[in-house]
Amino acid sequence: MKERILQGAPNFRDLGGMETADRRRVKPHRLLRCGHLHDLTAADRERLVAEYGLRTVIDLRTSGEMARKPDVVLPGVTYIHLPIFENQAEGVTRETVTEDDPVGRMIAMAEKMEGQAFQRMRELYKIFLDDHGIAMYRRFFEQLLAQEKGAVLWHCTMGKDRCGTAAALLETALGVPYETVLADYLLTNDFVLPETEKTIQKARERIDDESLFEQMRILDSVYEEFLDTVLGIAKEHSGSLEAFIHQGLGMTPKKTERLKELYLE
């Protein structure tokens, strides 16, 4: 299990130090990704502001998710809402489950999958790059280009799907090799799954259904096939992921060079 850097922010990591194909590296304390910021501790808040110099938070969640677990508001930080989807994912996103306790919510969510969690998650990824999703990721890059100083942090609920897709697009635009992009994407499993197993152990006190527990694991995991779904759509749109970032997301050569000036050393 990966040690939590921030105790109240699931799946938190700094992209600093990530190496590009031309042997440059991402600057530390500039690009941060994680899950929701609802449970930040006092120490987390101090660290984000004082150590990381956090200036901007980009929330990729739906309005329903934000209402259930609003971000802790930090002084001097700008909050931007860029929902990758809103109503298109009914039945997959977690705000549609009304159970109040975490274990009950997870059981209810797994039951809603009807044994199709893997397929449903792949379908969810297709929504990320529909017209609305593309517009949101385009605005994500526009915000990055406007971030002259300090750290920008983007997140969804668990920091794995919408957030992971944003990271993959950004890392590719910065020139990070695909093998490294994929490794960072899959690293989510090391951060999240140990907590999932704890939830499953508590769920065993209520139900005895191994197939349902496997659905829980799938819902809390990322797979190369999920990212492949995004890559496939990008290729259909523009021929390659790099071309999609240029054509679909508006990252012209000039903008891409500026992005690298801002975030690489």
C-alpha positions as CSV (number, residue, x, y, z in Angstrom):
1,M,0.0,0.0,0.0
2,K,1.3,3.4,-0.9
3,E,1.8,5.8,2.0
4,R,-0.6,8.7,1.9
5,I,1.1,12.0,1.5
6,L,-2.0,13.9,2.5
7,Q,-4.1,12.0,5.1
8,G,-7.4,13.4,3.9
9,A,-7.0,13.4,0.2
10,P,-7.2,9.9,-1.5
11,N,-4.8,9.0,-4.3
12,F,-2.8,12.2,-4.0
13,R,0.4,12.6,-5.9
14,D,2.8,15.2,-7.3
15,L,3.8,14.7,-11.0
16,G,7.1,16.4,-10.2
17,G,10.1,14.4,-11.4
18,M,8.3,12.6,-14.1
19,E,10.7,12.2,-17.1
20,T,9.8,13.2,-20.7
21,A,11.2,11.5,-23.8
22,D,13.8,14.3,-24.2
23,R,15.0,13.7,-20.7
24,R,13.4,16.8,-19.2
25,R,11.5,16.5,-15.9
26,V,8.2,17.8,-14.6
27,K,8.8,20.6,-12.0
28,P,7.9,19.6,-8.5
29,H,5.0,21.3,-6.6
30,R,3.3,22.4,-9.8
31,L,1.0,19.6,-11.0
32,L,-1.0,17.8,-8.4
33,R,-3.7,15.2,-8.7
34,C,-6.0,13.4,-6.2
35,G,-9.5,12.5,-5.1
36,H,-11.9,14.7,-3.3
37,L,-10.7,17.4,-0.8
38,H,-13.7,17.0,1.6
39,D,-11.7,15.4,4.4
40,L,-8.5,17.4,4.4
41,T,-6.8,17.5,7.9
42,A,-5.4,20.7,9.3
43,A,-1.9,19.4,8.5
44,D,-3.0,18.7,4.9
45,R,-4.3,22.2,4.5
46,E,-1.2,23.7,5.8
47,R,1.0,21.6,3.6
48,L,-1.0,22.3,0.4
49,V,-0.8,26.1,1.0
50,A,2.7,26.5,2.6
51,E,4.7,23.6,1.0
52,Y,3.1,23.1,-2.4
53,G,2.0,26.7,-3.0
54,L,-1.4,25.7,-4.1
55,R,-3.1,28.4,-6.2
56,T,-5.9,26.6,-8.2
57,V,-8.2,23.6,-7.6
58,I,-10.0,22.1,-10.7
59,D,-12.9,20.0,-9.7
60,L,-13.9,17.5,-12.4
61,R,-16.9,16.0,-10.5
62,T,-20.6,16.4,-11.1
63,S,-22.7,18.9,-9.2
64,G,-24.2,16.0,-7.2
65,E,-20.8,14.7,-6.1
66,M,-19.8,18.2,-5.1
67,A,-22.9,18.7,-3.1
68,R,-22.3,15.4,-1.2
69,K,-18.7,16.1,-0.4
70,P,-17.8,19.8,-1.0
71,D,-14.1,20.6,-1.1
72,V,-12.5,22.2,1.9
73,V,-11.9,25.9,1.0
74,L,-8.3,27.0,1.4
75,P,-7.3,30.7,1.7
76,G,-5.9,32.3,-1.5
77,V,-7.0,29.3,-3.7
78,T,-9.2,29.7,-6.7
79,Y,-11.8,26.9,-7.3
80,I,-12.9,26.0,-10.8
81,H,-15.7,23.5,-11.7
82,L,-15.1,21.6,-14.9
83,P,-17.6,18.6,-14.8
84,I,-16.4,16.1,-17.3
85,F,-20.0,14.9,-17.4
86,E,-23.2,15.7,-15.5
87,N,-26.2,13.5,-16.2
88,Q,-24.9,11.1,-18.9
89,A,-23.5,8.6,-16.4
90,E,-26.7,7.8,-14.4
91,G,-26.3,4.5,-12.6
92,V,-22.5,4.6,-12.6
93,T,-21.5,7.6,-10.6
94,R,-21.6,7.4,-6.9
95,E,-23.9,10.3,-6.1
96,T,-26.8,8.3,-7.5
97,V,-26.5,5.9,-4.5
98,T,-28.4,7.2,-1.5
99,E,-27.0,5.0,1.3
100,D,-25.4,7.2,4.0
101,D,-22.7,4.9,5.3
102,P,-19.6,4.1,3.2
103,V,-20.0,0.4,3.3
104,G,-23.7,0.5,2.5
105,R,-23.0,2.9,-0.4
106,M,-20.3,0.5,-1.8
107,I,-22.6,-2.5,-1.5
108,A,-25.5,-0.6,-3.2
109,M,-23.2,0.7,-6.0
110,A,-21.9,-2.8,-6.7
111,E,-25.4,-4.2,-6.8
112,K,-26.4,-1.6,-9.4
113,M,-23.7,-3.0,-11.7
114,E,-25.6,-6.3,-12.1
115,G,-22.3,-8.1,-12.7
116,Q,-21.3,-5.7,-15.5
117,A,-18.9,-3.3,-13.6
118,F,-16.0,-3.7,-16.1
119,Q,-18.2,-3.1,-19.1
120,R,-20.0,-0.2,-17.5
121,M,-16.8,1.5,-16.6
122,R,-15.5,1.2,-20.1
123,E,-18.7,2.8,-21.3
124,L,-18.2,5.5,-18.8
125,Y,-14.8,6.3,-20.3
126,K,-16.4,6.9,-23.7
127,I,-18.3,9.8,-22.2
128,F,-15.1,11.5,-21.2
129,L,-14.4,12.4,-24.8
130,D,-17.9,13.3,-26.0
131,D,-18.4,16.9,-27.1
132,H,-19.0,18.1,-23.6
133,G,-16.0,16.2,-22.1
134,I,-13.7,17.5,-24.8
135,A,-14.8,21.1,-24.0
136,M,-14.1,20.5,-20.4
137,Y,-10.6,19.1,-21.0
138,R,-9.9,21.9,-23.4
139,R,-10.7,24.4,-20.6
140,F,-8.5,22.3,-18.3
141,F,-5.5,22.9,-20.6
142,E,-6.5,26.6,-20.8
143,Q,-6.3,26.9,-17.0
144,L,-2.9,25.1,-17.0
145,L,-1.6,27.6,-19.5
146,A,-2.8,30.5,-17.3
147,Q,-1.0,29.1,-14.2
148,E,2.2,31.1,-14.1
149,K,3.2,30.3,-10.5
150,G,2.2,27.9,-7.8
151,A,0.5,24.5,-7.9
152,V,-2.6,23.5,-9.7
153,L,-4.5,20.5,-8.4
154,W,-7.2,18.6,-10.3
155,H,-9.4,16.0,-8.8
156,C,-12.6,13.9,-9.1
157,T,-14.1,11.7,-6.4
158,M,-11.4,9.0,-6.2
159,G,-8.8,10.6,-8.4
160,K,-8.7,7.7,-10.8
161,D,-10.9,8.0,-13.9
162,R,-11.7,11.6,-14.9
163,C,-8.6,12.7,-13.0
164,G,-6.5,9.9,-14.4
165,T,-7.6,10.8,-18.0
166,A,-6.7,14.4,-17.4
167,A,-3.3,13.4,-16.2
168,A,-2.7,11.1,-19.2
169,L,-3.6,13.9,-21.6
170,L,-1.4,16.4,-19.8
171,E,1.6,14.0,-19.5
172,T,1.3,13.1,-23.2
173,A,1.2,16.9,-24.1
174,L,4.4,17.4,-22.1
175,G,6.2,14.6,-24.0
176,V,6.1,11.9,-21.4
177,P,6.4,8.4,-23.0
178,Y,3.3,6.3,-23.1
179,E,4.9,3.6,-20.9
180,T,5.3,6.2,-18.1
181,V,1.9,7.6,-18.7
182,L,0.3,4.2,-18.3
183,A,2.4,3.4,-15.2
184,D,1.2,6.6,-13.5
185,Y,-2.4,5.8,-14.5
186,L,-2.2,2.3,-13.0
187,L,-0.5,3.5,-9.8
188,T,-4.0,4.4,-8.6
189,N,-4.5,0.7,-7.8
190,D,-1.6,0.8,-5.3
191,F,-3.2,3.8,-3.6
192,V,-6.9,2.8,-3.6
193,L,-7.3,-1.0,-3.5
194,P,-5.9,-1.5,0.1
195,E,-8.7,0.7,1.3
196,T,-11.2,-1.1,-0.9
197,E,-10.2,-4.4,0.8
198,K,-10.9,-2.9,4.2
199,T,-14.3,-1.9,3.0
200,I,-14.9,-5.4,1.7
201,Q,-13.9,-6.9,5.0
202,K,-16.6,-4.7,6.7
203,A,-19.1,-5.7,4.0
204,R,-18.5,-9.4,4.8
205,E,-20.2,-8.7,8.2
206,R,-23.4,-7.9,6.3
207,I,-23.4,-10.1,3.1
208,D,-21.6,-13.2,1.8
209,D,-21.3,-12.7,-2.0
210,E,-17.8,-13.0,-3.5
211,S,-19.1,-11.9,-6.9
212,L,-20.3,-8.7,-5.4
213,F,-17.0,-8.1,-3.7
214,E,-15.3,-8.5,-7.1
215,Q,-17.6,-5.9,-8.5
216,M,-16.4,-3.5,-5.7
217,R,-12.8,-4.2,-6.7
218,I,-13.5,-3.4,-10.3
219,L,-15.3,-0.2,-9.4
220,D,-12.3,1.0,-7.4
221,S,-9.6,-0.1,-9.9
222,V,-8.2,1.2,-13.1
223,Y,-7.2,-1.1,-16.0
224,E,-5.2,-0.5,-19.2
225,E,-8.3,-1.4,-21.1
226,F,-10.0,1.7,-19.6
227,L,-7.3,4.0,-20.8
228,D,-7.3,2.2,-24.2
229,T,-10.9,3.3,-24.6
230,V,-9.9,6.9,-24.3
231,L,-6.9,6.3,-26.7
232,G,-9.3,4.7,-29.2
233,I,-11.7,7.6,-29.3
234,A,-8.8,10.0,-29.6
235,K,-7.4,8.0,-32.6
236,E,-10.9,7.9,-34.2
237,H,-11.1,11.7,-33.8
238,S,-7.7,12.7,-34.9
239,G,-5.5,9.7,-35.8
240,S,-3.4,9.6,-32.6
241,L,-3.5,10.8,-29.1
242,E,-1.0,13.5,-29.8
243,A,-3.0,14.8,-32.8
244,F,-6.1,14.8,-30.7
245,I,-4.5,17.0,-28.1
246,H,-3.5,19.4,-30.8
247,Q,-6.8,19.3,-32.9
248,G,-9.4,18.3,-30.3
249,L,-8.1,20.2,-27.3
250,G,-6.6,23.1,-29.1
251,M,-3.1,22.7,-28.0
252,T,-1.3,24.2,-30.9
253,P,2.5,23.8,-31.2
254,K,2.9,27.3,-29.7
255,K,0.6,26.4,-26.7
256,T,2.3,23.1,-26.2
257,E,5.7,24.8,-26.1
258,R,4.4,27.2,-23.6
259,L,3.0,24.4,-21.5
260,K,6.5,22.8,-21.4
261,E,8.1,26.1,-20.5
262,L,5.7,26.4,-17.5
263,Y,5.9,22.8,-16.2
264,L,9.2,21.2,-17.3
265,E,12.8,21.8,-16.1
